[in-house]
Amino acid sequence: MLTTLSAFFNRISSWKTLLLAIALYVPFPIYFFKNLQLQMKDLALKAVDPIDLLFGYDPARIIEMIGCYGPEGRAVYAQGEMTIDLAYPIIYTALCCIILTLLFRNRTYAPFPLVNVFPVAVLVMDYLENACIVYLIKSYPDLSSLIASLCSIFTNLKWGLFFVVVALAVYGLIRLAIGGRQKQVA
């Protein structure tokens, strides 16, 4: 499956698809998530951010945050997780796969096979995190410490893997800048 996905991105990746992926990506942080966050803050019992944006938190913090969202804030957050945050991981994953494909396609300095589909690991962790968040929101006030712990693990893995994707992109850009363009494999 990953080999097929890698071949797909090798086939479709170009500057045009990169620009299209960027155009699809930009409305999410600028409009959709900003509005969702504003709605949540307006409805919450106190100022609190979405769980998705945290890094390195403990499960007790998640449980506290879910309570602070209030009933309307929880409803808005759950709706956002089941709509906007279903599409967003697909879009950012495609964008990252296109970027990595353009940087490493047919290059001798590609760090490992299938590097262009490594962002799929971030997508999987994001969806697992989202499932935990929705479960916790929907089960409030009967919150599971186990699910809160899993949520924390998935969030930390998501961000850790995302930083690896960024590091791979930076590595690819540096290699490209120092002359990796001449080292293409036929």
C-alpha positions as CSV (number, residue, x, y, z in Angstrom):
1,M,0.0,0.0,0.0
2,L,2.8,2.5,0.9
3,T,4.6,1.6,-2.3
4,T,1.5,2.3,-4.3
5,L,1.0,5.6,-2.5
6,S,4.7,6.5,-3.0
7,A,4.3,5.8,-6.7
8,F,1.2,7.9,-6.9
9,F,3.0,10.9,-5.4
10,N,5.9,10.3,-7.6
11,R,3.5,10.5,-10.6
12,I,1.5,13.5,-9.6
13,S,4.0,15.7,-7.8
14,S,4.9,18.9,-9.6
15,W,5.0,22.6,-8.9
16,K,1.4,22.8,-10.0
17,T,0.2,20.1,-7.6
18,L,2.4,21.8,-4.9
19,L,0.6,25.1,-5.5
20,L,-2.8,23.3,-5.4
21,A,-2.0,21.6,-2.2
22,I,-0.9,24.9,-0.6
23,A,-4.1,26.5,-1.8
24,L,-6.1,23.7,-0.2
25,Y,-4.1,23.9,3.0
26,V,-4.1,27.7,3.7
27,P,-7.8,28.1,4.5
28,F,-7.6,25.6,7.4
29,P,-5.3,27.5,9.8
30,I,-6.3,30.9,8.5
31,Y,-10.1,30.4,8.5
32,F,-11.6,27.1,9.6
33,F,-9.5,26.4,12.7
34,K,-9.3,30.1,13.7
35,N,-13.1,30.3,13.7
36,L,-13.5,27.0,15.5
37,Q,-11.1,28.1,18.2
38,L,-12.9,31.5,18.6
39,Q,-16.2,29.7,18.9
40,M,-14.8,27.3,21.5
41,K,-13.3,30.2,23.5
42,D,-16.6,32.1,23.4
43,L,-18.5,29.1,24.7
44,A,-16.0,27.7,27.2
45,L,-16.2,28.3,30.9
46,K,-12.7,29.7,30.8
47,A,-10.0,30.4,28.2
48,V,-8.7,27.1,27.0
49,D,-7.1,25.9,23.8
50,P,-7.8,22.8,21.7
51,I,-6.2,19.6,22.9
52,D,-4.8,19.0,19.4
53,L,-2.3,21.9,19.7
54,L,-0.7,20.7,23.0
55,F,2.6,18.9,23.3
56,G,3.9,17.0,26.2
57,Y,0.8,17.1,28.4
58,D,-0.4,14.7,31.0
59,P,-3.9,13.0,30.9
60,A,-5.1,14.9,33.9
61,R,-4.8,18.1,31.9
62,I,-7.0,16.8,29.1
63,I,-9.7,15.8,31.6
64,E,-9.6,19.3,33.1
65,M,-9.7,21.0,29.7
66,I,-12.7,19.0,28.6
67,G,-14.6,20.1,31.6
68,C,-13.6,23.7,31.0
69,Y,-15.0,23.7,27.5
70,G,-18.5,23.6,28.9
71,P,-21.4,21.8,27.1
72,E,-21.6,24.1,24.1
73,G,-17.8,24.3,23.7
74,R,-17.6,20.5,23.8
75,A,-20.3,20.2,21.2
76,V,-18.5,22.7,18.9
77,Y,-15.1,21.0,19.4
78,A,-16.5,17.5,18.7
79,Q,-18.2,18.8,15.6
80,G,-15.0,20.4,14.4
81,E,-13.1,17.2,15.1
82,M,-15.6,15.2,13.1
83,T,-15.7,17.5,10.1
84,I,-12.8,20.0,9.7
85,D,-10.3,17.8,11.4
86,L,-11.2,14.8,9.2
87,A,-10.3,16.7,6.0
88,Y,-7.3,18.7,7.3
89,P,-5.0,15.7,8.0
90,I,-5.5,14.4,4.4
91,I,-4.7,17.8,3.0
92,Y,-1.6,18.5,5.1
93,T,-0.4,14.9,4.5
94,A,-0.8,15.3,0.8
95,L,1.1,18.7,0.9
96,C,4.0,17.1,2.9
97,C,4.1,14.1,0.6
98,I,4.3,16.3,-2.4
99,I,7.1,18.4,-0.8
100,L,9.1,15.4,0.1
101,T,8.6,13.8,-3.3
102,L,9.8,17.0,-5.0
103,L,12.8,17.1,-2.7
104,F,13.8,13.4,-2.9
105,R,12.4,11.9,-6.1
106,N,15.2,10.1,-8.0
107,R,17.9,11.6,-5.6
108,T,20.8,9.5,-4.4
109,Y,20.6,11.4,-1.1
110,A,17.1,10.2,-0.2
111,P,17.5,9.1,3.4
112,F,15.4,6.0,3.1
113,P,13.0,4.3,0.6
114,L,9.4,5.7,0.7
115,V,10.6,8.9,2.4
116,N,7.9,10.8,0.4
117,V,5.1,8.9,2.3
118,F,6.5,9.3,5.8
119,P,3.9,12.0,6.5
120,V,1.2,9.2,6.5
121,A,2.5,8.3,10.0
122,V,1.5,11.8,11.2
123,L,-1.9,11.4,9.6
124,V,-2.5,8.0,11.4
125,M,-1.5,9.6,14.8
126,D,-3.7,12.6,14.1
127,Y,-6.7,10.4,13.4
128,L,-6.1,8.3,16.5
129,E,-5.7,11.5,18.6
130,N,-8.9,12.9,17.1
131,A,-10.8,9.7,17.9
132,C,-9.7,9.9,21.5
133,I,-10.7,13.5,21.8
134,V,-14.2,12.9,20.4
135,Y,-14.6,9.8,22.6
136,L,-13.6,11.9,25.7
137,I,-15.9,14.8,24.7
138,K,-18.8,12.5,24.1
139,S,-18.3,10.5,27.3
140,Y,-18.1,13.6,29.5
141,P,-18.4,13.6,32.6
142,D,-17.5,9.9,32.7
143,L,-14.0,10.3,31.3
144,S,-11.6,7.4,30.9
145,S,-8.0,7.9,32.2
146,L,-6.9,5.2,29.8
147,I,-8.3,7.1,26.7
148,A,-6.9,10.3,28.1
149,S,-3.5,8.6,28.4
150,L,-3.7,7.3,24.8
151,C,-4.7,10.7,23.6
152,S,-1.6,12.2,25.2
153,I,0.6,9.5,23.6
154,F,-1.0,10.0,20.1
155,T,-0.6,13.7,20.3
156,N,3.0,13.5,21.3
157,L,3.7,11.0,18.6
158,K,1.9,13.2,16.0
159,W,4.0,16.2,16.9
160,G,7.2,14.2,17.1
161,L,6.6,12.6,13.7
162,F,5.7,16.0,12.3
163,F,9.1,17.4,13.5
164,V,10.8,14.5,11.7
165,V,8.9,15.5,8.5
166,V,10.1,19.1,8.9
167,A,13.6,17.9,9.5
168,L,13.5,15.7,6.3
169,A,12.2,18.7,4.3
170,V,15.0,20.9,5.7
171,Y,17.6,18.2,4.9
172,G,16.2,17.9,1.4
173,L,16.3,21.6,0.9
174,I,19.9,21.8,2.1
175,R,21.0,19.0,-0.1
176,L,19.2,20.5,-3.1
177,A,20.9,23.9,-2.4
178,I,24.4,22.4,-2.2
179,G,24.2,20.8,-5.5
180,G,22.1,17.6,-5.0
181,R,20.3,18.5,-8.2
182,Q,23.2,17.1,-10.3
183,K,23.0,13.8,-8.5
184,Q,19.8,12.5,-9.9
185,V,19.4,8.8,-10.4
186,A,18.1,7.9,-13.9
